[in-house]
Amino acid sequence: MIKVQVLLSTYNGEQYISEQIQSILNQTHPFISILIRDDGSTDQTIQVLEQLIKLHPDKIKLIKGTNVGVVSSFFELLRAADPEADYYCFCDQDDVWFDHKVEHAIVRLDSSIYTEVPAMVFTSTYLTDAELNRKGTWPKLPAQEPSFFNALYENIAIGATITMNRSARNLFINSKSVDSQKVLMHDWWFYLLVSAFGTVIYDNKPSMLYRQHNNNVVGGSNSIVGKLKSKWASFKRHTGKDLLHKQASEFDRIYGSRLTGELKEQLKLFLASRTRFIDRLHYARKSKLYRQSKAESLLFKFFILIGFI
């Protein structure tokens, strides 16, 4: 019996949460439980969830939390998760899963790696409007294989599509506590973590309908300037310091001593001071970090050379 636990963080999700949970209950894999943590909803989310729990008391459990934000909420779910589950799935509140999602993820993980190796699989999605009318697949097929060298610069793993094995969860919960304020997103953190110490698998077959509405619009302007503004706005906040650097520093604090070889070298190179132009030039020549787009990789190096990053 392969046990799977779905980790679902909710916040003011009354409109779509029932449909999402029903899609989880409809999975072809039979041994699934759902652990929900509500992040301090002020609408009727809790009441909707309590009604669902009455109907499925053996399948659904609820943690009523305070508002700590999406990253901390998912991290708390991981710590509270069933330690005997074989696999764990991140889940958002307003999407719809295909009934094969969990079963296909298990097949990919079981056939690709040993269970003691931290591993995760993520997939593409069908973008939809609020009524689930499909608008195309997202994201595009990665140009290069997932890797730690990519994860330091870019996240390509959509959290709601991620399934990880028990070893990946244990690597997280058995380490030092993470400062979630220094983590860009929970899915990005696990892309970093598993790519550093295990196996990351991309499946280009969509596993879910990724619902787009006013509160979760993906992307932005289609112009080059618009896209660049969107990217850098997510990296430059509050004090103006680069959150990519903060996230990498936090990863180094917790896991740096375990890294070896090129992974350790490249992380240290990324975190090294680059106040002088000669330092930035050295980094541009030696760095093996990359984004999936070659143009964006070159752009990153240019920004480093001029001291923007």
Phi, psi and omega in degrees: 000117180264113183268134179236134175242128177268129182253111188239120175258128181244150173202112181048053185249027187302331188291322189239354191296324181296318181295321178295312182296322178298323179292332175286317179294339180271006182298145179290334174285126191278338190257074183234134170239160182237122174252119183249136170240118177272130186266046175081041181300147177246002176260211183264018182303313182300316181296320177297316181295320180296325175294320179293323178294323177299325180281331185224061186295336181274353185249331190237133173234147185234133171251121178269108185250176172267167185283103180245355181097161189295320183296307180298325181297315178291324177296321177294323176299318179297321180290329181270356186294159178296115182292347181266355177293149178274328182220154180228138180242130167286148183212136174263166192272347190237015178259182175225126180272143168289150187293344180266359190307306183292316182299317179294322179296318179298317179300314180296318182287318181294326185271353188251331188215167172278150186294337181280351178268126176304132183209151174211152174237142173224161188227175168278175180224165165264117172290138178224168170274187184297334180265011177071023170282126187288140180239005181129175179267153179203141355279181176290158178302126179304136180289333180230162181296147173302141179198166177297324180294331173281319187296332178292333183258333194203144173256126177245002183260111177286122187306317184292349178259355187281131166238130180237158177270174183298326180297324178293317177297317181297324178299324179286308189283340181267012180250179178301153179295139182268136172278102186295340177292343180258006181252128182294311175204156182298322181291323178297319180300319181284332172297317175300308188297309185286326178292334179282325189236003183204223186233129175246126184243133174253131176245118185279000177275120181303140182247357185197166171263118183265097187287129177253128176212188189299336186264355183214039183298129178271139174081206183184224181297145177275351179285157179299316180298317180298317180295318180295318178299319180296317181296311186286334176298327180282343182261337184245106181221167170054261184279354182088357180283155186283119181288338172300317179292319179298316181295317179295322178296319178294320177297319179296320180300320185272319190240356185304323182292342181270344181285153178223168171057220184296328179298314180294316181298315183290325176295314179297321179297318180295323184274349183294150178297138178228052182285331180261152179298323180297326177292318180292323177294319177299317179297314181301327181281326189262340186290138175252008180287150183206157167257163183296327176273126178299323179296319179289327175298316178295321179297318178301314181296324177296315179297325177294316181299325181269003176083016180284330177249000000 
